[in-house]
């Protein structure tokens, strides 16, 4: 249908049309996104392109073919959904860290030495000097979790809204007109994951040193986005608003890397971020649970 085709064309056209040429120009396909602050800014900017795609798709269709993007917060009717969106990502991410380090105990580093060395190198400091400036590990972990719970989800919800107005406001309900809610959630998640492909090819989320780079990373991101899509689609269906989805998305982004500071290798395809294949097991379980609660009827 016209609305769907326009949304996909605009969203992917803007994102891939910007990031791919910029990646070659800035050398980030060879050296990684972290090698260029400009590229990191462009990747952050691209989070708003699904919003642009949704608005353009709606405007390009006649009034009878437009869709309610569900941008109203509807807080009073959805207190429970907002609380779940706020706190569930932290529980899922921390449980994912437990699963990851329980199955990979050799990667657990309570001294945070790898994190200290890499961060010190970035800051141009000696590791020992940088370590003296850091608080003890329990204090750092507690402060990180507190910040990730209290403030960061709401800050991150703003750029996440740029994505969610497109993926859950436009794409999911548009697909649900053509197929069941369950199928729409899966297809939305797959498209959402593939949309990240240029950034993943620059080392986003997983780095660049793993076997099968970047295809394995793109497939992993697509799998975990599909799992998360089922939960966010259920949130969108029950709340009739994309804001709980944006809050949950922002909360995930805030807490996702909390386990990385204790991992000797940093983030890998397996974890400790909940976007890894092992650390993502709790997220995948939540995705299946929510997917079963979506309608299977067309």
C-alpha positions as CSV (number, residue, x, y, z in Angstrom):
1,X,0.0,0.0,0.0
2,X,1.1,3.6,-0.7
3,X,1.5,4.6,3.0
4,X,3.8,1.6,3.7
5,X,5.9,2.1,0.6
6,X,6.4,5.8,1.2
7,X,7.4,5.2,4.8
8,X,10.0,2.5,4.0
9,X,11.4,4.6,1.1
10,X,11.8,7.8,3.1
11,X,13.0,6.2,6.3
12,X,15.6,4.0,4.6
13,X,16.4,6.5,2.0
14,X,17.3,9.2,4.5
15,X,19.2,6.9,6.8
16,X,21.1,4.8,4.4
17,X,21.5,7.7,2.0
18,X,23.2,9.7,4.7
19,X,25.2,7.1,6.7
20,X,26.6,5.0,3.8
21,X,28.2,7.9,1.9
22,X,29.3,9.5,5.1
23,X,30.8,6.2,6.3
24,X,33.0,6.0,3.2
25,X,33.9,9.7,3.4
26,X,34.8,9.7,7.1
27,X,36.5,6.3,7.0
28,X,34.2,4.8,9.6
29,X,33.5,1.6,7.7
30,X,37.2,0.9,8.1
31,X,38.0,2.4,11.5
32,X,34.6,2.2,13.3
33,X,32.0,4.8,14.3
34,X,34.1,5.8,17.4
35,X,36.8,7.2,15.2
36,X,34.6,10.0,14.1
37,X,32.5,12.2,16.4
38,X,30.7,13.5,13.3
39,X,29.6,10.0,12.4
40,X,28.4,9.4,16.0
41,X,26.4,12.6,15.7
42,X,24.9,11.5,12.3
43,X,23.9,8.1,13.8
44,X,22.1,9.9,16.6
45,X,20.4,12.2,14.1
46,X,19.2,9.3,12.1
47,X,17.0,8.2,15.1
48,X,14.6,11.0,13.9
49,X,14.4,9.8,10.3
50,X,11.6,7.2,11.1
51,X,9.6,10.1,12.5
52,X,10.2,12.1,9.3
53,X,9.2,9.0,7.3
54,X,5.9,8.6,9.2
55,X,5.0,12.3,8.8
56,X,5.8,12.3,5.1
57,X,3.9,9.0,4.5
58,X,0.8,10.4,6.3
59,X,0.9,13.7,4.5
60,X,1.4,12.0,1.1
61,X,-1.8,10.0,1.6
62,X,-5.3,11.4,1.4
63,X,-7.2,12.1,4.7
64,X,-9.0,8.8,4.4
65,X,-5.8,6.8,4.1
66,X,-3.9,8.5,7.0
67,X,-3.3,6.7,10.3
68,X,-3.4,7.8,13.9
69,X,0.3,7.9,14.9
70,X,-0.7,7.7,18.6
71,X,1.6,10.5,19.6
72,X,-0.6,11.6,22.6
73,X,1.0,10.5,25.9
74,X,-2.3,9.3,27.5
75,X,-0.5,9.1,30.9
76,X,-3.6,9.0,33.1
77,X,-5.0,5.8,31.3
78,X,-1.6,4.1,31.2
79,X,0.2,4.5,34.5
80,X,0.9,0.8,34.7
81,X,2.3,0.7,31.2
82,X,4.6,3.6,31.8
83,X,5.9,2.0,35.0
84,X,6.6,-1.2,33.1
85,X,8.3,0.8,30.3
86,X,10.4,2.6,32.9
87,X,11.7,-0.2,35.1
88,X,11.4,-3.4,33.0
89,X,14.4,-2.7,30.8
90,X,16.7,-2.5,33.8
91,X,15.5,-5.8,35.1
92,X,15.9,-7.4,31.7
93,X,19.4,-6.0,31.1
94,X,20.7,-6.9,34.6
95,X,19.3,-10.4,34.3
96,X,21.0,-10.6,30.9
97,X,24.3,-9.7,32.6
98,X,23.8,-12.5,35.1
99,X,23.1,-15.0,32.3
100,X,26.1,-13.8,30.3
101,X,28.6,-13.9,33.1
102,X,27.3,-17.1,34.6
103,X,27.9,-18.8,31.2
104,X,31.1,-16.9,30.6
105,X,32.7,-16.5,34.0
106,X,36.2,-16.1,32.5
107,X,35.0,-12.8,31.0
108,X,34.0,-11.2,34.3
109,X,36.4,-8.7,35.6
110,X,35.4,-7.2,39.0
111,X,38.4,-4.8,38.9
112,X,37.1,-3.2,35.7
113,X,40.7,-3.3,34.4
114,X,39.8,-3.5,30.7
115,X,37.3,-0.7,31.0
116,X,39.8,1.5,32.8
117,X,42.5,0.9,30.3
118,X,40.4,1.6,27.3
119,X,38.8,4.7,28.8
120,X,42.1,6.0,30.0
121,X,43.5,5.6,26.5
122,X,40.6,7.6,25.1
123,X,41.2,10.3,27.7
124,X,45.0,10.3,27.2
125,X,45.7,9.3,30.8
126,X,47.8,6.5,32.3
127,X,45.5,3.6,33.5
128,X,46.7,3.8,37.1
129,X,46.2,7.5,37.2
130,X,42.7,7.1,35.8
131,X,41.9,4.3,38.2
132,X,42.8,6.5,41.2
133,X,40.3,9.0,40.0
134,X,37.4,6.5,39.8
135,X,35.2,5.5,42.6
136,X,35.2,1.9,43.9
137,X,33.4,-0.6,41.7
138,X,30.3,-1.0,43.9
139,X,29.9,2.7,44.1
140,X,30.3,3.1,40.3
141,X,27.8,0.3,39.6
142,X,25.3,1.7,42.0
143,X,25.6,5.3,40.6
144,X,25.4,4.0,37.0
145,X,22.2,2.0,37.8
146,X,20.7,4.9,39.7
147,X,21.4,7.3,36.9
148,X,20.1,4.8,34.3
149,X,16.9,4.4,36.2
150,X,16.2,8.0,37.5
151,X,17.2,10.4,34.7
152,X,18.6,8.7,31.5
153,X,15.4,7.0,30.4
154,X,13.5,10.3,30.2
155,X,16.4,12.0,28.4
156,X,16.8,9.1,26.0
157,X,13.0,8.9,25.4
158,X,13.2,12.1,23.2
159,X,15.4,10.6,20.4
160,X,13.8,7.2,21.0
161,X,10.4,8.9,20.2
162,X,11.9,9.8,16.8
163,X,12.2,6.1,16.1
164,X,9.0,4.9,17.9
165,X,6.7,7.3,16.1
166,X,7.9,5.6,12.9
167,X,8.2,1.9,13.9
168,X,5.3,1.6,16.4
169,X,3.3,4.7,15.3
170,X,3.3,4.1,11.6
171,X,4.9,0.8,10.5
172,X,3.4,-1.7,13.0
173,X,-0.3,-0.6,12.7
174,X,0.1,-0.2,9.0
175,X,1.3,-3.8,8.7
176,X,-1.4,-4.9,11.1
177,X,-4.0,-3.8,8.5
178,X,-2.5,-6.4,6.1
179,X,-1.7,-9.2,8.5
180,X,-2.2,-10.3,12.1
181,X,-0.7,-8.3,15.0
182,X,1.7,-11.2,15.7
183,X,3.0,-11.2,12.1
184,X,3.1,-7.4,12.0
185,X,5.3,-7.3,15.2
186,X,7.7,-9.8,13.7
187,X,8.0,-8.0,10.3
188,X,8.3,-4.6,12.0
189,X,11.2,-6.0,14.2
190,X,13.0,-7.4,11.2
191,X,12.7,-4.2,9.2
192,X,13.8,-2.2,12.3
193,X,16.8,-4.4,12.8
194,X,17.9,-4.2,9.1
195,X,17.6,-0.4,9.2
196,X,20.6,-0.4,11.6
197,X,22.8,-2.2,9.1
198,X,25.1,0.7,8.1
199,X,25.7,1.5,11.8
200,X,26.4,-2.1,12.6
201,X,28.9,-2.2,9.8
202,X,30.7,0.6,11.5
203,X,31.0,-1.3,14.7
204,X,27.9,0.0,16.4
205,X,26.8,-2.2,19.4
206,X,29.2,-5.1,18.7
207,X,32.5,-3.7,17.6
208,X,34.3,-4.9,14.4
209,X,36.5,-7.8,15.5
210,X,34.1,-10.7,15.5
211,X,33.8,-13.6,13.1
212,X,31.3,-13.0,10.3
213,X,31.6,-9.2,10.6
214,X,29.4,-7.4,9.7
215,X,26.7,-9.9,8.6
216,X,26.7,-11.7,11.9
217,X,26.2,-8.4,13.8
218,X,23.3,-7.3,11.5
219,X,21.6,-10.7,11.9
220,X,22.0,-10.5,15.7
221,X,20.7,-7.0,15.8
222,X,17.7,-8.0,13.7
223,X,16.9,-11.0,16.0
224,X,17.0,-8.9,19.2
225,X,15.1,-6.0,17.5
226,X,12.4,-8.5,16.6
227,X,12.2,-9.7,20.2
228,X,12.0,-6.2,21.5
229,X,9.4,-5.3,18.8
230,X,7.0,-7.8,20.2
231,X,7.1,-6.2,23.6
232,X,6.9,-2.6,22.2
233,X,4.1,-3.6,19.9
234,X,2.1,-4.9,22.8
235,X,2.8,-1.7,24.7
236,X,1.6,0.3,21.8
237,X,-1.5,-1.8,21.3
238,X,-2.5,-1.7,25.0
239,X,-1.6,2.0,25.6
240,X,-2.7,3.4,22.3
241,X,0.3,5.7,22.5
242,X,3.9,5.5,21.3
243,X,5.3,7.3,24.4
244,X,5.5,4.2,26.6
245,X,7.4,2.6,23.7
246,X,9.7,5.6,23.6
247,X,10.3,5.4,27.3
248,X,11.1,1.7,27.2
249,X,13.4,2.2,24.2
250,X,15.1,5.1,26.0
251,X,15.5,3.0,29.2
252,X,17.0,0.2,27.3
253,X,19.6,2.5,25.7
254,X,20.4,3.9,29.1
255,X,21.1,0.6,30.8
256,X,22.3,-1.6,28.0
257,X,26.0,-1.1,28.5
258,X,26.1,-1.4,32.3
259,X,27.7,-4.8,32.2
260,X,30.4,-3.8,29.7
261,X,32.5,-2.2,32.4
262,X,33.0,-5.6,34.0
263,X,33.7,-7.5,30.8
264,X,37.3,-8.2,29.8
265,X,36.5,-8.0,26.1
266,X,34.0,-5.2,26.1
267,X,30.7,-5.8,24.2
268,X,30.6,-8.8,22.0
269,X,28.0,-10.6,19.9
270,X,27.1,-12.7,23.0
271,X,26.9,-9.8,25.5
272,X,26.9,-8.5,28.1
273,X,24.5,-6.0,26.6
274,X,21.0,-7.3,26.2
275,X,21.4,-6.9,22.5
276,X,23.9,-9.9,22.6
277,X,22.9,-13.5,21.8
278,X,23.5,-14.8,25.3
279,X,22.7,-11.7,27.4
280,X,19.7,-11.2,25.2
281,X,18.1,-14.5,26.3
282,X,15.8,-12.7,28.9
283,X,14.8,-10.1,26.3
284,X,14.0,-12.9,23.8
285,X,11.9,-14.7,26.5
286,X,10.0,-11.4,27.2
287,X,9.5,-11.0,23.4
288,X,8.0,-14.5,23.1
289,X,5.7,-13.9,26.1
290,X,4.4,-10.6,24.6
291,X,4.1,-12.0,21.1
292,X,1.8,-14.7,22.4
293,X,-0.4,-11.9,23.8
294,X,-0.8,-10.2,20.5
295,X,-3.8,-11.1,18.4
296,X,-3.2,-14.0,15.9
297,X,-6.4,-13.0,13.9
298,X,-6.3,-11.0,10.7
